[in-house]
Amino acid sequence: MPVTELLADDEPLVRVGLRAVLEARSGIELVGEAADSAAVIPPERQLRSVSVTSHAGAVPAKLGARNRTHAVITAYESGFVAPG
């Protein structure tokens, strides 16, 4: 059974890179994408921003990247994302 992920980041380029990396991984199903978590999570289900940040901060490590920037660079270098 795949792990389902909802991608939310305020930087479009970061979303593009992370989406490409996540889609290339087996066992991960990307079920949605938004510019911020408030746009996709109903208020009664929202976590404190500290909690969301700490969970989002773990994503690059799970992908073998040092940080979000490294994840995007990896996506470009791997050919998952093309400039432009």
PLY file of the C-alpha trace (Angstrom):
ply
format ascii 1.0
element vertex 84
property float x
property float y
property float z
element edge 83
property int vertex1
property int vertex2
end_header
0.00 0.00 0.00
1.55 3.33 -1.04
2.21 6.21 1.32
-0.02 9.11 0.32
1.50 12.59 0.32
-0.04 16.04 0.05
2.54 18.56 -1.16
2.22 22.12 0.17
4.96 24.73 -0.22
4.85 28.45 -0.93
7.68 28.28 -3.48
6.48 27.05 -6.91
9.95 25.88 -7.95
10.30 23.84 -4.77
6.88 22.25 -5.40
7.90 21.34 -8.96
11.12 19.74 -7.79
9.59 17.89 -4.86
6.67 16.70 -7.01
9.12 15.26 -9.55
11.17 13.53 -6.87
8.09 12.15 -5.09
6.52 10.90 -8.32
9.74 9.09 -9.23
9.78 7.16 -5.94
7.94 3.87 -5.74
5.55 3.49 -2.84
4.58 7.18 -2.73
1.29 8.44 -4.12
1.02 12.23 -4.50
-2.65 13.03 -3.87
-2.59 16.82 -4.02
-0.60 20.01 -4.20
-1.10 23.57 -2.97
0.76 26.81 -2.31
0.05 26.53 1.41
-1.48 24.05 3.82
-4.40 26.34 4.70
-5.62 26.01 1.11
-6.06 22.24 1.34
-6.60 21.35 4.99
-9.91 22.27 6.67
-9.43 24.52 9.74
-10.61 21.80 12.14
-7.87 19.49 10.85
-5.00 21.99 10.77
-1.93 21.56 12.92
0.08 24.30 14.50
2.57 25.76 12.03
5.46 24.45 14.15
4.16 20.91 13.73
3.68 21.29 9.98
7.14 22.80 9.59
8.77 19.99 11.53
6.99 17.36 9.42
7.79 19.13 6.15
11.39 19.46 7.24
11.69 15.69 7.34
10.74 15.25 3.67
14.17 16.11 2.17
15.85 13.66 4.57
13.44 10.92 3.50
14.39 11.64 -0.11
18.12 11.59 0.65
18.48 15.37 0.25
20.09 17.76 2.73
17.33 20.38 2.38
14.59 21.61 0.02
17.10 23.29 -2.27
19.12 20.09 -2.60
15.91 18.18 -3.40
15.14 20.61 -6.25
18.70 20.47 -7.58
18.57 16.67 -7.48
15.30 16.74 -9.45
16.91 18.92 -12.16
20.13 16.92 -12.30
18.20 13.65 -12.51
16.18 14.95 -15.44
12.88 14.82 -13.52
12.39 18.54 -14.14
13.41 20.57 -17.17
14.16 24.31 -16.99
11.52 26.63 -18.34
0 1
1 2
2 3
3 4
4 5
5 6
6 7
7 8
8 9
9 10
10 11
11 12
12 13
13 14
14 15
15 16
16 17
17 18
18 19
19 20
20 21
21 22
22 23
23 24
24 25
25 26
26 27
27 28
28 29
29 30
30 31
31 32
32 33
33 34
34 35
35 36
36 37
37 38
38 39
39 40
40 41
41 42
42 43
43 44
44 45
45 46
46 47
47 48
48 49
49 50
50 51
51 52
52 53
53 54
54 55
55 56
56 57
57 58
58 59
59 60
60 61
61 62
62 63
63 64
64 65
65 66
66 67
67 68
68 69
69 70
70 71
71 72
72 73
73 74
74 75
75 76
76 77
77 78
78 79
79 80
80 81
81 82
82 83
